[in-house]
Amino acid sequence: MATPPRILVVDDHAEIRHSVTRYLKINGMRATGAKSAADMDAQLKDYTFDLIVLDIMMPGEDGLAACARLRRQHQSIPILMLTALGEDDDRIKGLDTGADDYLAKPFNPGELLARINAILRRAGVGYTLHGGGFAGKRVTFSGVIFDHDARQVTRSDGRIEALTTAEAKLLAVFLKNPRIVMSRDELLELSAGRKAGPFDRTIDNQVSRLRRKIEADVLRPRIISTVRNGGYCLNSDVESHA
């Protein structure tokens, strides 16, 4: 496998910048953050990047101006532009100034990963993003070990629990998106490949069964929390081992 791609995330919003760089690192990339176009320029002097994730709305030089300047300077680095939801003019301007693709905020981190993967493929970067794939690996979180191939978890008390295929897929989605609040619709689409219907309780039922297998106290869940009006969140760091 070739060296993992180096990604520069340029966004003045610290929480977004940190969460995106963390997510990309979890998914096998070398990700660095920059808080402004000036900060981006400084890092471009020291490092070679395979792709830039560039926010449009920034103080000082905005993303559109920075993108146009990079292209004038004969910088061939692929650029994925982040735009405000519904701002069609900004998206069109971004593509016109040389951006390779755009993504509207708020965005699904899985879609961001897929778009980066597609851009890098088109750019001929010799690396395939694994998307956090756990085949052949054991994953540790909150004292629990998930064996992807055996489709089972070993709890912190040593008890081994077998998972159904649906439970294993849902757990994998959580492990690919640690500390990120995900809606029931997102979880269902990413784990089962379908959209939720009216009054669909599939994810709630699966989370309930999964908690019984990984939580020390299902009445006071600490690993997978329920976020009111949001969905669910895996409250743990994740480590993957061959």
C-alpha positions in Angstrom: 0.0 0.0 0.0 1.3 3.5 -0.8 1.8 6.1 1.9 -1.5 7.4 3.2 -2.5 10.7 1.7 -1.8 13.9 3.5 -4.9 16.1 3.9 -5.1 19.8 4.9 -8.4 20.9 6.5 -8.8 24.7 6.3 -11.6 26.0 8.5 -11.8 28.8 11.0 -14.3 26.9 13.1 -12.1 25.1 15.6 -14.7 22.3 16.5 -15.3 21.4 12.8 -11.6 21.6 12.0 -10.6 19.3 14.9 -13.5 16.8 14.4 -12.8 16.5 10.7 -9.0 16.0 11.1 -9.6 13.5 13.9 -12.1 11.6 11.7 -9.7 11.5 8.8 -6.9 10.2 11.0 -9.1 7.4 12.3 -9.8 6.5 8.7 -6.1 6.1 7.9 -5.1 9.5 6.6 -2.5 12.0 7.7 -4.7 15.0 8.4 -3.6 18.5 9.6 -5.7 21.6 10.4 -5.3 25.2 9.4 -7.5 28.0 10.8 -7.1 30.5 7.9 -5.8 30.9 4.4 -2.6 32.5 5.9 -2.2 29.4 8.1 -2.7 27.3 5.0 0.0 29.1 3.1 2.4 28.6 5.9 1.8 24.9 6.0 2.1 24.6 2.2 5.7 26.0 2.5 6.6 23.1 4.8 4.6 20.1 3.5 3.2 18.6 0.3 -0.5 17.8 0.6 -2.5 15.4 -1.6 -5.8 17.3 -1.0 -7.2 20.4 0.7 -10.6 20.6 2.4 -11.3 24.3 2.1 -14.1 26.2 3.8 -15.6 29.2 1.9 -16.7 31.4 4.8 -13.5 32.5 6.6 -12.4 35.8 8.0 -9.6 37.5 6.0 -9.1 35.8 2.7 -12.1 33.6 2.1 -12.1 30.1 0.5 -13.1 31.3 -2.9 -10.3 33.8 -3.1 -7.8 31.3 -1.7 -8.9 28.6 -4.2 -8.5 31.0 -7.1 -5.1 32.2 -5.9 -3.9 28.6 -5.5 -4.9 27.9 -9.1 -3.1 31.1 -10.4 0.0 29.9 -8.6 -0.2 26.7 -10.6 -0.9 24.7 -7.5 -2.4 21.4 -8.8 -3.5 20.1 -5.3 -7.1 18.8 -5.5 -9.5 21.0 -3.5 -12.8 20.0 -1.8 -14.8 23.1 -1.0 -17.1 23.3 2.0 -20.1 25.5 1.5 -23.1 26.8 3.5 -26.2 24.7 2.9 -28.3 26.1 0.1 -25.7 28.6 -1.1 -25.8 27.5 -4.8 -24.0 30.6 -6.0 -21.0 29.8 -3.8 -20.9 26.2 -5.0 -20.9 27.4 -8.6 -18.2 30.0 -7.9 -16.1 27.4 -6.1 -16.2 25.1 -9.1 -15.5 28.0 -11.4 -12.4 29.0 -9.4 -10.9 25.5 -9.7 -12.4 23.4 -6.8 -12.7 19.7 -7.7 -15.8 19.1 -5.7 -18.0 20.7 -3.0 -19.9 19.6 0.1 -22.6 21.5 1.9 -22.6 22.0 5.7 -23.7 20.3 7.8 -22.4 17.1 6.2 -22.2 13.4 7.0 -18.5 12.5 7.7 -19.0 9.3 5.7 -19.9 11.4 2.7 -16.9 13.6 3.2 -14.7 10.5 3.3 -16.3 9.1 0.1 -15.8 12.4 -1.8 -12.2 12.6 -0.7 -11.7 9.0 -1.9 -13.2 9.8 -5.3 -11.1 12.9 -5.8 -7.9 11.1 -4.9 -8.8 8.3 -7.3 -9.4 10.8 -10.1 -6.1 12.6 -9.2 -4.2 9.3 -9.5 -3.1 9.1 -5.9 -2.0 5.5 -5.3 -4.0 4.9 -2.2 -7.4 3.5 -1.5 -9.1 4.8 1.6 -10.2 1.9 3.8 -13.1 3.9 5.3 -12.3 2.6 8.7 -12.8 -1.0 7.5 -12.1 -3.6 10.2 -11.7 -6.8 8.2 -9.0 -9.0 9.8 -8.7 -6.6 12.8 -9.6 -6.4 16.4 -10.9 -3.0 17.6 -10.7 -1.8 21.2 -13.1 0.7 22.8 -14.0 1.4 26.4 -12.4 -1.9 27.5 -14.4 -3.9 24.9 -12.7 -5.8 22.1 -14.6 -6.2 18.8 -13.4 -9.0 16.6 -14.7 -8.2 13.2 -14.2 -11.5 11.5 -15.5 -13.6 14.4 -18.4 -11.2 14.7 -18.2 -11.1 18.5 -17.2 -8.8 21.4 -15.2 -9.5 24.5 -16.4 -7.4 27.3 -14.2 -5.8 30.0 -15.3 -8.5 32.4 -14.1 -11.2 30.0 -17.5 -12.4 28.8 -17.8 -13.1 25.1 -20.9 -12.1 23.2 -21.8 -13.1 19.7 -23.2 -10.4 17.4 -25.8 -10.8 14.7 -24.8 -9.5 11.3 -27.0 -6.4 11.7 -25.5 -5.7 15.2 -21.9 -6.1 13.9 -22.6 -3.7 11.0 -24.1 -1.1 13.3 -21.2 -1.4 15.8 -18.8 -0.9 12.9 -20.6 2.3 11.9 -20.2 3.6 15.5 -16.6 2.6 15.6 -15.9 4.5 12.3 -17.5 7.6 13.8 -16.4 7.9 17.4 -17.7 10.8 19.5 -19.9 12.0 16.6 -23.6 12.3 17.1 -25.4 10.3 14.3 -29.1 10.4 13.6 -31.2 7.2 13.4 -31.5 7.8 9.6 -27.7 8.1 9.1 -27.1 5.0 11.2 -29.7 2.9 9.3 -28.5 4.1 5.9 -24.8 3.4 6.7 -25.4 0.0 8.5 -28.2 -1.4 6.4 -28.1 0.6 3.1 -31.7 1.8 3.3 -33.7 4.8 4.5 -36.0 4.7 7.5 -39.7 4.7 7.0 -42.3 6.4 9.1 -42.2 5.2 12.8 -39.2 3.0 11.9 -37.7 1.7 15.2 -35.0 -0.5 13.7 -32.0 1.4 15.0 -33.5 1.9 18.5 -34.1 -1.8 18.8 -30.6 -2.7 17.5 -28.9 -0.2 19.8 -30.9 -1.6 22.7 -29.7 -5.2 21.9 -26.1 -4.0 21.3 -26.1 -2.2 24.7 -27.0 -5.4 26.4 -23.9 -7.0 25.0 -21.3 -4.2 25.6 -22.6 -2.0 28.4 -21.8 -2.8 32.1 -25.2 -1.3 33.1 -27.8 -1.2 30.3 -29.9 1.1 32.5 -27.1 3.7 32.6 -25.3 3.3 29.3 -21.9 5.0 29.1 -20.5 3.6 25.8 -23.4 4.4 23.5 -25.4 7.4 24.7 -28.7 8.7 23.5 -28.7 12.3 22.4 -32.0 14.1 22.7 -33.3 15.2 19.3 -30.0 14.0 17.8 -29.6 10.3 17.8 -26.8 8.3 19.3 -23.1 8.7 20.0 -20.2 6.4 20.7 -18.5 8.0 23.7 -15.1 6.3 23.3 -11.8 6.5 21.6 -11.1 3.7 19.2 -7.9 1.7 18.5 -7.6 -0.9 15.7 -5.1 -3.8 15.8 -4.2 -6.4 13.2 
